[in-house]
Amino acid sequence: MIRFSTNVIDIDSGAETDRIVAFLQRNVRREMKRRGAVVGISGGIDSAVVLALSVRAFGARNVTAVMMPDRDSDPISERLARALAARYGVEPLLEDITAALEGFDCYRRRDDAIRRVFPEFDAAKGYKSKIVLPQDLLEAGTFNVYSVTVVAPDGREETRPLGAREMLEITAASNLKQRSRMSVLYFHAEARQFAVIGTSNKNEHAQGFFVKHGDGGVDIQAIAHLFKTQVYQLSRHLDVPVSIQQRTPTTDTYSAPCDQQEFFFRLPFATLDPIWFARENRIPVPEVARGMGLPEVQVQRVYDDIAGKQSTTEYLRLSPPILDPAKPAYA
């Protein structure tokens, strides 16, 4: 029986690195018959670790790293991505997807929805925006209801709740970014007979923090079995640049700065990950509460939040259903 403690999710980073490298080599080369890897890099910890793993698996000459900013991207993302590529001996490619997104009307569709909540919003005048969840998960059992935060040109911030229609339209427009990036990655993969390597960790994949046929549309997932805190453990073993290890995880999707905690997870990963592990392994709430130094009611709120997100995003992880030709369509 597993005894709970805050370090219950610690891993042997060296052994796990070897296991993932062998997994990539076996599946990409033997099963897919691909010669190497394409990785989208963003200056974030997940893509950094996946790039390092891919270089170990295939060699730097057989890895293509692609930076795909758009006009909303933080400039620091490209600087960090270039430093990352240099660390592992890979020449990065720059593919600015702004023009493609303008062709899809991504920005107009998104901003039209925001203006129904904030009529004064105008990106051309310097307004910025992001969408956020309540950050009081431990204190109150609130639902995952999004609000939009607008930052005026003078720096004033205001947050208002989003209606269902506006939330859906903003999300649909923003998802064009991830789907455009995946199209770019597959261009480079097909041109080289390489495989697209996914960069989603377990927190993102299992809770639905990814875009179907966007960043979820890959040939193989390298770290989708690892909690975010375990990805950080690997990053230290793989000598990922400290500037990336210390960067606050961000969506880098919206024009206003927005980290992953305020956008989706609602908790620091150091709190979320051990509690999630405990839930998966059926460790009683009282034991987890003692180990975390939290009231039992707060641990239960985290259990419930994880269950809710997994349930409502299950469709994202489903393969398209196909009718069995051996079975008739009627009784």
Secondary structure, DSSP 8 states (H G I E B T S, - for coil): -----TTTT---HHHHHHHHHHHHHIIIIIIS---SEEEE--SSHHHHHHHHHHHHHH-GGGEEEEE---TTS-HHHHHHHHHHHHHTT---EE---HHHHHHTTHHHHHHHHHHTT-TT--GGGT-EEEEE--S-TTT-------EEEEE-TTS-EEEEE--HHHHHHHHHHHHHHHHHHHHHHHHHHHHHT-EEEE---HHHHHHT-S-TTTTT--SEESSTTS-HHHHHHHHHHTT--HHHHTS--B---SSS--BHIIIII-S-HHHHHHHHHHHHTT--HHHHHHHHT--HHHHHHHHHHHHHHHHHTGGGG-------TTS-S--
